[in-house]
Structure formats: structure tokens, C-alpha cells
Amino acid sequence: MNTIDLHMHSIYSDDGEYTPTELMKMCKDAGLQIVAIADHNSTKAIPEARNAAEKLKLTYIPAIELDCTIHGVDLHVLGYGIDENNQALLDNAEYVKKQAQNVGKEQIEKVKALGFYIDEDACYALSHEGVITGEIIAEVALQDERNHPLMKEYLPGGSRSDNPFVNFYWDYCAQSKPAYVPIHYISLKEAVDMIHAAGGIAVLAHPGNNTKENLSLIDAIFAYDVKGMEVYSSYHSPEQIAFYKDYAEQHYLMITMGSDFHGKHKPSIHMGDVGEEVENADEILQKFLEAIKVNQ
């Protein structure tokens, strides 16, 4: 049984469902021992999660997941061992949030232009701080029966029904998709520098989602001071895990593991689900903890 999960999200991510305290209780119930909430561009969960974890005798790692770009490709970079009060991180969170608040209406209109019926008020009722996500649009779309002929892949039994909300996002609202609305994210270099300035270490999140097996792109990412790779992920097939593990070992990169648990937006993803059983988890964890200590 895996007892480590270094990637999950709380309500302080626009697509998270649970409070930090609720997440820590769920982690305890799931048998996890070492955990991290890595909210999108936000450190707000850390104080509450740290306190809850201490009471439950869990080892809690302060973390964040930064949106950034390299060569025109949007990436997620995890920062571990960070100071949650770092001003640059706080400023970036506001910078991203304001942009996200401003693009919601445009994204709804783009989805409607594809033939979907979308209740804008219902979207805002589900939003956190007025941020509309592709997952929220999908949730509202699924509630309107007029959309069901267009949504059959996302309805029970459909080919995309395992995680219907986020799959809709990836199919329609993600980068290069028809309802995509760009947000200006910081560069990879800026993200890595920001994490280092906050006392943390940078790790590439779920490469199977963003880089695939594009070696030239992966090499470009690790030309910056990114210290590790999330090899074990709920998104990765056994073949991908083997590919990323081999790359990490050849390039002396730290290996991490995380489920990317969100709650209702990714219902098929469970805490502690990192793709497969990690045989050398203790060794991986020891190297990870040592790396964080060095940077604190």
C-alpha cells in the first residue's frame, strides 16, 4: 500500500473540492503518512493543512503547483519545501487569479459557439472567487439535458466518463483546443526562480500530461534548475512510468509521486493512486526529504 502522496488539491485551487482540514482527515483515513497539498498558484492551504496534519500525526510538506510556459507549451511545476508567505508567490497568485476572473465569460461563449447550452449564472454559482474553469462549464453542461447528445462521451458508460469534467476541459478548453482562452503565465525560468527564492525545490509535474515523451522538450525543461520529476502519477501508464523513471535516473533527477487528487472534478483519481506500486518508495522519500532540508 502506498503511504505517500505529494500532489493533491484543496478548495484553494479553482477545481478543488475539499478544505485543507477535510483533506488531511481523508489522508489519515486512506492510510497515507507523508502528504502535500499543491494548490494551483496558491499557498493559502498550507497553514490550515499543517495544523490539521500535526494533530493527525501526518508528515506534511508545504507545496505549490505553478502554471508556467516554455517554448509556447503550458506546464505545471511543483515547488516543495516553500515558504508560504513568500511575496513573489503571493503576487503571482493574484496575477493569475485576476486574469482567470476576466476570461470566464469568453470561455463560456466559446463553448456555447460549439453548440452547447451553458447557464452562465450556474457557472458563477459553482465558481471559487469568480473563476470559471472548463471543469465548471462541463459540470453545468452535463446538468442540461439539451446537451446530452453532444455530451454522450462524458455521460455514464461513455468513453470519457471516468473523469467527465476534466476530460471535457482537456477536449475543449485546454491549450490548442477550440474553446481555449489564453492566460499569460510566467515563464518556466521565472517559476523555478520563484520556487528557489521561496526556499523550495522545483519538480516537473505529471509530464505525461504536458510533455508526453517529447525528449527535446523534456531536455529543455531540465536545462533549467528543475531538480526532479513526478514519475509516479495517476495519469501515467506503466510504460510512461518506466520511460520517465529511466530518464530521471539517467539525469540524476529526484523522483516524486502524486495522485493529483481533486475530488469531484476527477472522480476516478483516488488519494495515494500514483499509477502503480512503488517498490523503492522509502529510498525515494529519503532522497526527497534530504533535498528539501538542503534547500531550507
Number of C-alpha atoms within 10 A of each C-alpha: 10 19 18 26 25 26 29 26 27 26 18 22 22 24 27 20 18 18 15 24 17 13 25 28 16 14 22 17 9 15 15 19 17 19 27 25 31 30 27 24 27 25 24 19 23 24 13 13 25 21 16 19 25 12 11 14 13 20 14 21 22 22 31 32 28 30 21 21 20 15 10 9 14 20 23 22 29 30 28 28 25 26 20 19 12 15 13 13 23 15 13 19 17 13 15 19 18 15 15 20 16 14 17 21 14 14 22 24 15 17 21 16 12 12 10 22 20 22 15 15 10 15 24 18 12 18 18 16 14 17 21 26 26 26 24 25 29 25 21 20 25 22 14 14 11 13 16 15 10 15 20 15 17 21 17 11 10 12 12 18 19 18 18 26 26 26 21 23 20 17 16 20 25 18 17 13 12 15 22 20 17 15 16 13 19 19 18 24 17 13 26 25 18 23 29 21 17 22 20 26 29 28 25 25 27 28 24 19 13 16 18 14 14 11 11 9 16 17 12 11 19 16 10 13 15 24 18 22 24 27 28 29 28 22 19 21 14 12 9 19 21 14 13 23 20 13 17 18 11 9 13 11 16 21 23 26 26 27 24 26 28 25 20 18 20 19 15 15 21 16 26 28 23 28 20 15 12 15 9 8 15 12 10 15 17 10 14 17 13 10 17 16 13 11 15 13
